[in-house]
């Protein structure tokens, strides 16, 4: 269960709050005007959340890539490229060049 403290208390007891977050391994919710404004969490918890976020992002990107593959292949053919020979890096270059040409 997180601990809730006001921003004034945080100013007065910053070191103690950080020590408690580390020692108790629990988040501290910072309140301002009786509303939650921020959360201090242990770094290992942040790192875990960041890894989960990256996994979710990569999963969504993989799904989008698979869905877009036929459209990208068709677009590359219209541009005169062999889609089977275009690497990811080359595709980025082609897209950048196309973007510059259309602006």
SESEPA-132270 format. One record per residue (C-alpha): x, y, z; residue number from 1. Coordinates in Angstrom, 2 decimals. Layout:
// SESEPA-132270
(pt (X; Y; Z); NUM);
...
END
This chain:
// SESEPA-132270
(pt (0.00; 0.00; 0.00); 1);
(pt (1.53; 3.36; -0.97); 2);
(pt (2.22; 6.09; 1.51); 3);
(pt (0.69; 9.52; 0.86); 4);
(pt (2.49; 12.73; 1.83); 5);
(pt (2.06; 16.39; 1.06); 6);
(pt (4.58; 18.32; -0.97); 7);
(pt (5.45; 20.45; 2.08); 8);
(pt (6.32; 17.33; 4.06); 9);
(pt (8.42; 16.12; 1.13); 10);
(pt (10.36; 19.39; 1.16); 11);
(pt (11.04; 19.03; 4.88); 12);
(pt (11.81; 15.30; 4.86); 13);
(pt (13.22; 14.54; 1.42); 14);
(pt (16.02; 12.31; 2.69); 15);
(pt (13.70; 10.37; 5.00); 16);
(pt (11.17; 9.86; 2.21); 17);
(pt (13.81; 8.54; -0.18); 18);
(pt (15.22; 6.27; 2.53); 19);
(pt (11.72; 4.93; 3.26); 20);
(pt (11.06; 4.26; -0.44); 21);
(pt (14.30; 2.30; -0.66); 22);
(pt (14.00; 0.49; 2.68); 23);
(pt (10.30; -0.37; 2.58); 24);
(pt (10.23; -0.92; -1.20); 25);
(pt (6.92; 0.93; -1.41); 26);
(pt (5.81; 3.91; -3.48); 27);
(pt (5.15; 7.33; -2.00); 28);
(pt (2.41; 9.43; -3.56); 29);
(pt (3.08; 13.16; -3.42); 30);
(pt (-0.04; 15.25; -2.84); 31);
(pt (-0.58; 18.91; -3.70); 32);
(pt (-3.82; 20.65; -2.80); 33);
(pt (-5.17; 17.25; -1.69); 34);
(pt (-4.62; 15.79; -5.15); 35);
(pt (-2.03; 13.20; -6.17); 36);
(pt (0.63; 14.89; -8.33); 37);
(pt (3.57; 12.48; -8.50); 38);
(pt (4.87; 9.15; -7.28); 39);
(pt (8.30; 8.20; -5.99); 40);
(pt (9.00; 4.52; -6.57); 41);
(pt (12.04; 2.32; -6.03); 42);
(pt (14.31; 2.24; -9.08); 43);
(pt (13.95; -1.52; -9.51); 44);
(pt (10.17; -1.05; -9.75); 45);
(pt (10.64; 1.72; -12.33); 46);
(pt (13.02; -0.50; -14.31); 47);
(pt (10.50; -3.36; -14.22); 48);
(pt (7.73; -1.05; -15.47); 49);
(pt (9.97; 0.32; -18.21); 50);
(pt (10.82; -3.21; -19.40); 51);
(pt (7.14; -4.15; -19.45); 52);
(pt (6.39; -0.98; -21.43); 53);
(pt (9.11; -1.85; -23.97); 54);
(pt (7.77; -5.41; -24.32); 55);
(pt (4.25; -4.09; -24.89); 56);
(pt (5.52; -1.50; -27.41); 57);
(pt (7.54; -4.14; -29.28); 58);
(pt (4.57; -6.51; -29.35); 59);
(pt (2.32; -3.80; -30.79); 60);
(pt (4.98; -2.78; -33.29); 61);
(pt (5.41; -6.41; -34.40); 62);
(pt (1.65; -6.72; -34.98); 63);
(pt (1.55; -3.46; -36.95); 64);
(pt (4.56; -4.49; -39.01); 65);
(pt (2.96; -7.81; -39.94); 66);
(pt (-0.30; -6.10; -40.86); 67);
(pt (1.47; -3.42; -42.91); 68);
(pt (3.87; -5.78; -44.71); 69);
(pt (1.68; -6.32; -47.82); 70);
(pt (1.08; -2.58; -48.18); 71);
(pt (4.76; -1.77; -47.76); 72);
(pt (5.69; -4.42; -50.33); 73);
(pt (3.21; -2.98; -52.81); 74);
(pt (4.49; 0.55; -52.21); 75);
(pt (8.11; -0.56; -52.65); 76);
(pt (7.25; -2.28; -55.94); 77);
(pt (5.64; 0.95; -57.21); 78);
(pt (8.84; 2.78; -56.25); 79);
(pt (10.89; 0.25; -58.25); 80);
(pt (12.37; -1.75; -55.36); 81);
(pt (12.34; -5.50; -54.82); 82);
(pt (10.65; -5.82; -51.39); 83);
(pt (12.51; -9.08; -50.66); 84);
(pt (15.85; -7.28; -50.96); 85);
(pt (14.99; -4.21; -48.88); 86);
(pt (16.33; -4.39; -45.33); 87);
(pt (14.84; -2.47; -42.42); 88);
(pt (17.62; 0.11; -42.58); 89);
(pt (17.16; 0.52; -46.32); 90);
(pt (13.41; 0.95; -45.83); 91);
(pt (14.05; 3.77; -43.36); 92);
(pt (16.36; 5.45; -45.89); 93);
(pt (13.75; 5.07; -48.64); 94);
(pt (11.06; 6.51; -46.40); 95);
(pt (13.29; 9.44; -45.42); 96);
(pt (14.09; 10.18; -49.06); 97);
(pt (10.43; 9.92; -50.03); 98);
(pt (9.47; 12.22; -47.18); 99);
(pt (12.05; 14.82; -48.26); 100);
(pt (10.82; 14.62; -51.83); 101);
(pt (7.19; 15.25; -50.85); 102);
(pt (7.83; 18.34; -48.71); 103);
END
